[in-house]
Amino acid sequence: MRIAVLSDTHDSLPPGLLSHIGGADEIWHLGDVTSLDLLSELEALGHPLKVVLGNCDTDQRWPLVLTFERSGLRFHLIHIPPALAPPGANVVLHGHTHMPRDWTDPLGVRWLNPGSASRPRGGYPASFGWLELDASGIQRWDIQTLKH
């Protein structure tokens, strides 16, 4: 399974992003969508879409947190990263910082952030993540940079 992971789009999709993620099996957006029009563009790709509420979002239909299991792992999707991983989580995916992250904490929880697709910080380019899963777990996490 190939999942396109986005965050912090802030009402803007860089040119070419939709064609980059068109081959995804699913799309996960980690908050700060800020536009229902943008969400409609993602939905039009026809892939299952998971969205969590960011601190700049006003659409209360989205949850603050999504927790679910895939490939034997418990995933926790949230916009603002918590200080500690929730009990039972194997992977925490978050946005908010606008900077990519791939870190495994001392308890073995993997923390992933795709960076910002539209407003990067810290000298990083605009980016999104590819998460590839199979029956045994995560096979690949890869940050893809985008041109504005």
C-alpha positions, 0 to 999 in steps of 0.5 A: 500500500502506498500512502501520500502524506500531506500537511500544512497545505494552508489553502495552496497546492503547489503545481504538480502535486496532484499528479505526484500523488495520483498513484497513491492508494490513500491520502492522509492529510495531517491538518491545516488544510484551511480550504474545502476547495483544496480538500475537494481537489484531493477527494477528486483523485478518488482515493480514500482520504483521512484528514485531521484538524489543524490549528488553522482549520475551522471545519469541525467535521474533521477529528483532532486525532485519528488512531487506527491499525494497518500492517500490524502497526497502530498509527496515530495521526495528529496535527500538533505533535504531543510531548509523548506518544499515546499508549499503544502507538507504534507510529505518530504522524504529525504536521504543524512544524512545517519541517520533515521528521523521521525519528524513533524515540527511546520507546521505539515509537516512530515519529514522521512529519512530511513537512509543509506542501506549501509553506516550508520552514527551517530552510526545507523545501516544500514537501510531502511524504510517501509511506509504503506499507506491506503485511510486515509493516513500514517498508519505506518513508520517503520525503518528496520535495516540490517546486513552487 
